[in-house]
Each structure stands twice: as structure tokens, then as C-alpha cells.
Amino acid sequence: MNKWRCSVCGYIHEGAELPEKCPICGVGPEEFTLVIETPAPKQAGKRWKCTVCDYVHSGDTPPDKCPVCGVGSELFVLLLDEVLELTTEAVLAAGLDTANSAVDKISYGLYIVTSVKDNKFNGQCCNTLFQLTSNPLRVSVCLNKNNLTHEYLMDSGVFAVSLLTTDQTEAVRRFGYQSGRTTDKFAGVEYIAGKNGCPILKNCLAYIEASILPKKMVDVGTHTLFVADVTAGRMVANQEALTYSFYRSIK
Ligand SMILES: Cc1cc2nc3c(=O)[nH]c(=O)nc-3n(C[C@H](O)[C@H](O)[C@H](O)COP(=O)(O)O)c2cc1C
């Protein structure tokens, strides 16, 4: 039995042959590589970051199309990973091109933001959840305007966030690499409806429910920044929280 890993979303297919397509993100067999169980040294190569959704692609050239948000290669920037001693010359030579790789080092957690519209549920993976203040308990999330989840938040004015454990990388794939416009992401997923009606993943680390402050929705171009008051929440499991860097290290 072989294991094949999707280079786009990290899905593992087990079988003698390559799959016809990735059941999670839909790419063809050419995007799959055979998993060699003995740890292989990391491949050196260029890294390209999508400026719309932050997806990072490794290869000599950017991909024709972002597998997460669908934009073209022109919206990818090369991450300049070269490290330099900090000198006045290095500071004067730095610009936006070198800033992209610095921004890429910002650390994040990974979460599933969910909402409800016309009695239907949807959700997406999100790394842009921040606690803003403790009193009141206030958070923000930043969502791409093209996402179905964005539409649901706009409509209902409420959302829930399921915080993930390190065992929940499958949820990142399910909610982060496909849109609710083409699939029911909750099919086969165990969840409980929150007090505000939004679904909460049953095996999450912790969750919060939140109510959006309409006057504090900020249009930031491709995305909307939603500022919201936390209305409820609790711890669910005693496990490690999933971070973006951990996810990238095992993807
Ligand atoms: C690790 C990861 C982090 C992501 N973080 C965000 C985010 O903070 N904001 C955002 O708008 N999209 C983010 N995305 C992309 C959305 O999850 C993705 O576009 C999703 O398919 C949207 O689904 P929807 O159309 O059903 O809402 C992220 C994706 C991944 C894989």
C-alpha cells in the first residue's frame, strides 16, 4: 500500500495507484507525490505567497492559479528568504519585496469560523482571529469578500469560532481548500449548534460565539475586518492548540 500526498492541501491518499483527483481540493494526480516514510531532507526552492489569501507555493515559478482563492500567478510574490546581518545598509536596501518574507514570519493559530444563513451552515478556515480587548471581551476576524462565509457573516451578524487541536489538520483541509458554494462542508462532520445558531465542531479545543458590531466592520480592500463581541464560549479539550507553523511543518 502506497501513500500519496496532495502538494496543494496535504490530503493523504492510500492505495497502490494515484487518485484521479484530490477529494478535498480537486487537483489532479500530477499534484500528488509518493510519501516516503523515512524523513527526507527539506527541498530547497523558491517560495511564492498569494497576496490575497497567504497560500504559500514552493517551486521555481508561481502556480498559474491559487488553489485556495483562485487568483492568477500575477498576484503571487516571491518570498526572499535570504537572511542578512542587520546593518544600516541592509535597512536602507530593504523594501516591500523583502517585507513579504518578514510578514510571513508572523505567527498565527488556525481556526474554523462558522455562520448561518437561511438555516444553512457554512464555515471556513481562518488564521486572522485576534483578541482585541478583554473588557469587553472583543475579537476580530478578517475574511475575503469572495468567501461564502463572508456572505453568511454579513447576513446573520454572528459567528462561532472553533479553535483547533494539533490533531485537527483534516478540518483545515475540509474548511480551507474548498468553498461551501460547491460542497456541503458539514456533511459527515459532528457539530453542535451554538446559542447564536452557528455550528461548533464537536471535537474542537475550545470555541467562542460572537456578535458582530455593525459600525465596526472595516472594508480593507479584498477583505472585511469584522470586529465582534464574544457572547459565550468554553474550553472543550486539554490539548495543544494548532498553529499555522505547525500545520506548514507537517503539510
Ligand atoms: C491555513 C489557512 C488559513 C486561512 N485563513 C484565512 C483567513 O484568515 N481569511 C480568509 O478570508 N481566508 C482564509 N483562508 C482561506 C479560506 O479558508 C478558503 O478560501 C475557503 O475555501 C473559503 O470557503 P467558503 O467560500 O466556503 O467561505 C485560509 C485557508 C487556509 C488553508
The ligand as a Tripos MOL2 file, in Angstrom:
@<TRIPOS>MOLECULE
LIG
   31    33     1     0     0
SMALL
NO_CHARGES

@<TRIPOS>ATOM
      1 C1         -4.3910   27.7200    6.6720 C.3       1 LIG1
      2 C2         -5.4350   28.6130    6.0400 C.ar      1 LIG1
      3 C3         -5.7330   29.8610    6.6000 C.ar      1 LIG1
      4 C4         -6.7020   30.6850    6.0160 C.ar      1 LIG1
      5 N1         -7.0010   31.9030    6.5900 N.ar      1 LIG1
      6 C5         -7.9190   32.7130    6.0160 C.ar      1 LIG1
      7 C6         -8.2770   33.9640    6.6160 C.ar      1 LIG1
      8 O1         -7.7930   34.3430    7.6870 O.2       1 LIG1
      9 N2         -9.1930   34.7500    5.9660 N.ar      1 LIG1
     10 C7         -9.7700   34.3660    4.7790 C.ar      1 LIG1
     11 O2        -10.6050   35.0970    4.2490 O.2       1 LIG1
     12 N3         -9.4690   33.1710    4.2010 N.ar      1 LIG1
     13 C8         -8.5750   32.3360    4.8020 C.ar      1 LIG1
     14 N4         -8.2990   31.1100    4.2510 N.ar      1 LIG1
     15 C9         -8.9700   30.7210    3.0020 C.3       1 LIG1
     16 C10       -10.3980   30.1810    3.1970 C.3       1 LIG1
     17 O3        -10.4710   29.2560    4.2730 O.3       1 LIG1
     18 C11       -10.8420   29.4790    1.9030 C.3       1 LIG1
     19 O4        -10.7970   30.4150    0.8450 O.3       1 LIG1
     20 C12       -12.1930   28.8090    1.9890 C.3       1 LIG1
     21 O5        -12.2830   27.8890    0.9130 O.3       1 LIG1
     22 C13       -13.3860   29.7490    1.8930 C.3       1 LIG1
     23 O6        -14.5510   28.9490    1.9610 O.3       1 LIG1
     24 P1        -16.0440   29.4880    1.7600 P.3       1 LIG1
     25 O7        -16.1630   30.0500    0.3690 O.co2     1 LIG1
     26 O8        -16.8930   28.2610    1.9600 O.co2     1 LIG1
     27 O9        -16.3050   30.5160    2.8060 O.co2     1 LIG1
     28 C14        -7.3730   30.2570    4.8470 C.ar      1 LIG1
     29 C15        -7.0990   28.9880    4.2950 C.ar      1 LIG1
     30 C16        -6.1430   28.1700    4.8870 C.ar      1 LIG1
     31 C17        -5.8640   26.8160    4.2980 C.3       1 LIG1
@<TRIPOS>BOND
     1     1     2 1
     2     2     3 ar
     3     2    30 ar
     4     3     4 ar
     5     4     5 ar
     6     4    28 ar
     7     5     6 ar
     8     6     7 ar
     9     6    13 1
    10     7     8 2
    11     7     9 ar
    12     9    10 ar
    13    10    11 2
    14    10    12 ar
    15    12    13 ar
    16    13    14 ar
    17    14    15 1
    18    14    28 ar
    19    15    16 1
    20    16    17 1
    21    16    18 1
    22    18    19 1
    23    18    20 1
    24    20    21 1
    25    20    22 1
    26    22    23 1
    27    23    24 1
    28    24    25 2
    29    24    26 1
    30    24    27 1
    31    28    29 ar
    32    29    30 ar
    33    30    31 1
@<TRIPOS>SUBSTRUCTURE
     1 LIG1         1 GROUP 0 **** ****
